[in-house]
């Protein structure tokens, strides 16, 4: 009887502590100057996960913010705030940012060096 209770409690705890498949990428924004601005202004509408899955240049982040303001209802950002957000995103979520793993085409393992077909 004790074994059944133990297994039931163990199974329930595993189910409750395991994040669901649909939870998306796990993790938090890296520490750094401007992180607080990103949290205050960006995560009011969406989670950190959507930021973490994107890696863009500063110009592309800027275009994305403009799009969010024009189409998604993001409020006007003071120039100093916008620059702080863009500095942070360019540093940590840029194409070669600190938090980004190498994309497959940058990884030498995925580069192909085929010899020409002799036929």
MIROGU-235406 format. One record per residue: x, y, z of N, C-alpha, C in turn; residue number from 0. Coordinates in nm, 2 decimals. Layout:
REM residues N
X_Y_Z_X_Y_Z_X_Y_Z_NUM
...
END
This chain:
REM residues 119
0.08_-0.12_0.00_0.00_0.00_0.00_0.09_0.13_0.00_0
0.20_0.12_0.08_0.29_0.24_0.08_0.35_0.26_-0.05_1
0.38_0.15_-0.12_0.45_0.16_-0.25_0.35_0.24_-0.35_2
0.22_0.20_-0.35_0.13_0.27_-0.43_0.12_0.42_-0.41_3
0.12_0.46_-0.28_0.11_0.60_-0.24_0.24_0.67_-0.29_4
0.35_0.60_-0.27_0.48_0.66_-0.31_0.48_0.68_-0.46_5
0.44_0.58_-0.54_0.44_0.59_-0.68_0.34_0.70_-0.73_6
0.23_0.71_-0.67_0.13_0.81_-0.70_0.19_0.95_-0.68_7
0.25_0.97_-0.56_0.30_1.10_-0.53_0.42_1.13_-0.62_8
0.50_1.03_-0.65_0.62_1.06_-0.73_0.57_1.09_-0.87_9
0.48_1.02_-0.93_0.43_1.05_-1.06_0.36_1.19_-1.07_10
0.28_1.22_-0.97_0.22_1.35_-0.96_0.33_1.47_-0.96_11
0.43_1.45_-0.87_0.53_1.55_-0.86_0.61_1.57_-0.99_12
0.63_1.46_-1.06_0.70_1.47_-1.19_0.61_1.54_-1.29_13
0.49_1.51_-1.30_0.40_1.58_-1.39_0.38_1.73_-1.36_14
0.38_1.76_-1.23_0.37_1.90_-1.19_0.49_1.98_-1.21_15
0.61_1.92_-1.20_0.74_1.99_-1.21_0.79_2.00_-1.35_16
0.74_1.92_-1.44_0.79_1.92_-1.57_0.72_2.02_-1.66_17
0.79_2.11_-1.72_0.72_2.21_-1.80_0.65_2.15_-1.92_18
0.54_2.20_-1.96_0.47_2.14_-2.07_0.54_2.16_-2.20_19
0.52_2.08_-2.30_0.59_2.09_-2.43_0.56_2.22_-2.49_20
0.44_2.27_-2.48_0.41_2.40_-2.54_0.46_2.52_-2.47_21
0.54_2.50_-2.37_0.59_2.62_-2.29_0.70_2.69_-2.37_22
0.75_2.64_-2.47_0.85_2.71_-2.56_0.99_2.71_-2.50_23
1.08_2.79_-2.56_1.22_2.79_-2.51_1.23_2.84_-2.37_24
1.31_2.77_-2.29_1.33_2.81_-2.15_1.45_2.90_-2.14_25
1.45_2.98_-2.04_1.57_3.07_-2.02_1.52_3.21_-1.99_26
1.62_3.29_-1.95_1.59_3.43_-1.93_1.68_3.51_-2.01_27
1.64_3.64_-2.02_1.73_3.73_-2.09_1.86_3.75_-2.01_28
1.97_3.75_-2.08_2.10_3.77_-2.01_2.11_3.90_-1.94_29
2.19_3.90_-1.83_2.21_4.02_-1.76_2.29_4.12_-1.84_30
2.27_4.25_-1.82_2.34_4.35_-1.89_2.27_4.48_-1.89_31
2.34_4.59_-1.93_2.28_4.72_-1.93_2.16_4.72_-2.04_32
2.05_4.77_-2.00_1.93_4.78_-2.08_1.83_4.66_-2.07_33
1.87_4.56_-1.99_1.78_4.45_-1.97_1.65_4.49_-1.90_34
1.67_4.58_-1.80_1.55_4.63_-1.73_1.45_4.71_-1.83_35
1.51_4.78_-1.92_1.43_4.85_-2.02_1.35_4.75_-2.11_36
1.42_4.65_-2.15_1.35_4.54_-2.23_1.24_4.48_-2.15_37
1.27_4.44_-2.03_1.16_4.38_-1.95_1.04_4.47_-1.92_38
1.07_4.60_-1.90_0.96_4.70_-1.87_0.88_4.73_-2.00_39
0.94_4.73_-2.11_0.87_4.78_-2.23_0.83_4.66_-2.33_40
0.91_4.56_-2.33_0.88_4.45_-2.42_0.79_4.34_-2.37_41
0.82_4.30_-2.24_0.75_4.19_-2.18_0.61_4.23_-2.13_42
0.58_4.35_-2.15_0.44_4.39_-2.12_0.34_4.33_-2.21_43
0.39_4.30_-2.34_0.30_4.24_-2.44_0.33_4.10_-2.47_44
0.46_4.06_-2.46_0.49_3.92_-2.48_0.60_3.87_-2.39_45
0.62_3.74_-2.39_0.72_3.68_-2.30_0.86_3.70_-2.34_46
0.95_3.67_-2.26_1.09_3.67_-2.29_1.13_3.57_-2.40_47
1.05_3.46_-2.41_1.08_3.35_-2.50_1.08_3.40_-2.64_48
0.99_3.49_-2.68_0.99_3.54_-2.82_1.11_3.63_-2.85_49
1.16_3.70_-2.75_1.28_3.77_-2.76_1.40_3.68_-2.78_50
1.41_3.58_-2.69_1.52_3.49_-2.69_1.53_3.41_-2.82_51
1.42_3.38_-2.89_1.42_3.30_-3.01_1.46_3.39_-3.13_52
1.47_3.52_-3.12_1.50_3.60_-3.23_1.64_3.66_-3.22_53
1.71_3.67_-3.33_1.85_3.72_-3.34_1.86_3.81_-3.46_54
1.86_3.94_-3.44_1.86_4.03_-3.55_1.96_4.14_-3.53_55
1.99_4.21_-3.64_2.08_4.32_-3.63_2.01_4.44_-3.56_56
2.09_4.54_-3.52_2.03_4.65_-3.45_1.93_4.72_-3.54_57
1.96_4.73_-3.67_1.87_4.80_-3.76_1.74_4.72_-3.77_58
1.75_4.59_-3.78_1.63_4.50_-3.79_1.54_4.51_-3.66_59
1.61_4.51_-3.54_1.54_4.53_-3.42_1.46_4.66_-3.42_60
1.53_4.77_-3.47_1.47_4.90_-3.48_1.34_4.90_-3.57_61
1.36_4.83_-3.68_1.24_4.82_-3.77_1.13_4.74_-3.70_62
1.16_4.64_-3.63_1.06_4.56_-3.56_0.99_4.64_-3.45_63
1.06_4.72_-3.38_1.00_4.81_-3.28_0.91_4.91_-3.35_64
0.95_4.96_-3.46_0.86_5.06_-3.54_0.74_4.98_-3.59_65
0.75_4.86_-3.64_0.64_4.78_-3.68_0.54_4.76_-3.56_66
0.60_4.72_-3.44_0.51_4.70_-3.33_0.44_4.83_-3.29_67
0.50_4.94_-3.30_0.43_5.07_-3.27_0.32_5.10_-3.37_68
0.35_5.07_-3.50_0.25_5.11_-3.60_0.14_5.00_-3.61_69
0.17_4.88_-3.59_0.07_4.77_-3.61_0.02_4.70_-3.48_70
0.10_4.70_-3.38_0.06_4.62_-3.26_0.03_4.71_-3.13_71
0.04_4.84_-3.15_0.00_4.92_-3.03_0.10_4.95_-2.93_72
0.23_4.93_-2.97_0.34_4.96_-2.87_0.34_5.11_-2.86_73
0.36_5.16_-2.74_0.36_5.30_-2.71_0.49_5.37_-2.77_74
0.49_5.50_-2.77_0.60_5.57_-2.82_0.71_5.56_-2.71_75
0.83_5.53_-2.75_0.95_5.52_-2.66_1.03_5.65_-2.67_76
1.07_5.70_-2.55_1.17_5.81_-2.55_1.29_5.76_-2.62_77
1.36_5.85_-2.69_1.48_5.82_-2.77_1.59_5.75_-2.68_78
1.60_5.79_-2.56_1.70_5.73_-2.47_1.66_5.59_-2.43_79
1.54_5.57_-2.41_1.48_5.43_-2.38_1.50_5.34_-2.50_80
1.46_5.39_-2.62_1.47_5.31_-2.74_1.61_5.27_-2.77_81
1.71_5.37_-2.75_1.85_5.34_-2.77_1.90_5.23_-2.67_82
1.86_5.24_-2.55_1.90_5.14_-2.45_1.85_5.00_-2.48_83
1.72_5.00_-2.53_1.67_4.87_-2.57_1.74_4.81_-2.69_84
1.77_4.90_-2.79_1.84_4.86_-2.91_1.98_4.82_-2.88_85
2.05_4.89_-2.79_2.18_4.85_-2.75_2.19_4.71_-2.69_86
2.09_4.69_-2.60_2.08_4.56_-2.53_2.05_4.45_-2.63_87
1.95_4.47_-2.72_1.92_4.36_-2.81_2.03_4.33_-2.91_88
2.09_4.44_-2.96_2.20_4.42_-3.05_2.32_4.34_-2.99_89
2.34_4.37_-2.86_2.45_4.30_-2.79_2.42_4.15_-2.76_90
2.30_4.13_-2.71_2.26_4.00_-2.66_2.18_3.91_-2.75_91
2.10_3.98_-2.84_2.02_3.91_-2.93_2.04_3.94_-3.08_92
2.17_3.98_-3.10_2.21_4.01_-3.24_2.25_3.88_-3.32_93
2.28_3.89_-3.44_2.31_3.77_-3.52_2.43_3.69_-3.46_94
2.52_3.76_-3.39_2.63_3.69_-3.33_2.63_3.72_-3.18_95
2.51_3.75_-3.12_2.50_3.79_-2.98_2.55_3.68_-2.89_96
2.58_3.73_-2.76_2.64_3.64_-2.66_2.55_3.52_-2.63_97
2.42_3.54_-2.64_2.33_3.43_-2.60_2.29_3.33_-2.71_98
2.34_3.36_-2.83_2.30_3.28_-2.94_2.40_3.17_-2.97_99
2.35_3.05_-2.98_2.43_2.94_-3.03_2.46_2.96_-3.18_100
2.56_2.89_-3.22_2.59_2.90_-3.37_2.47_2.84_-3.45_101
2.44_2.91_-3.55_2.34_2.85_-3.64_2.40_2.74_-3.72_102
2.32_2.65_-3.77_2.38_2.53_-3.84_2.48_2.57_-3.95_103
2.45_2.67_-4.03_2.54_2.70_-4.14_2.67_2.77_-4.09_104
2.68_2.81_-3.96_2.80_2.87_-3.91_2.89_2.76_-3.84_105
2.82_2.65_-3.81_2.89_2.54_-3.75_2.97_2.46_-3.85_106
3.10_2.44_-3.83_3.18_2.36_-3.93_3.13_2.22_-3.95_107
3.06_2.17_-3.85_3.01_2.03_-3.87_2.91_2.02_-3.99_108
2.85_2.13_-4.02_2.74_2.14_-4.12_2.80_2.19_-4.26_109
2.92_2.22_-4.26_2.98_2.26_-4.39_3.01_2.14_-4.47_110
2.98_2.15_-4.60_3.01_2.03_-4.69_3.12_2.07_-4.78_111
3.21_1.98_-4.80_3.33_2.00_-4.89_3.33_1.88_-4.98_112
3.24_1.88_-5.08_3.24_1.76_-5.17_3.34_1.78_-5.28_113
3.40_1.68_-5.32_3.49_1.68_-5.43_3.41_1.67_-5.56_114
3.45_1.73_-5.67_3.38_1.73_-5.79_3.36_1.59_-5.84_115
3.25_1.57_-5.90_3.22_1.43_-5.96_3.31_1.41_-6.08_116
3.39_1.30_-6.08_3.49_1.28_-6.19_3.42_1.24_-6.32_117
3.29_1.21_-6.32_3.23_1.17_-6.44_3.20_1.28_-6.53_118
END
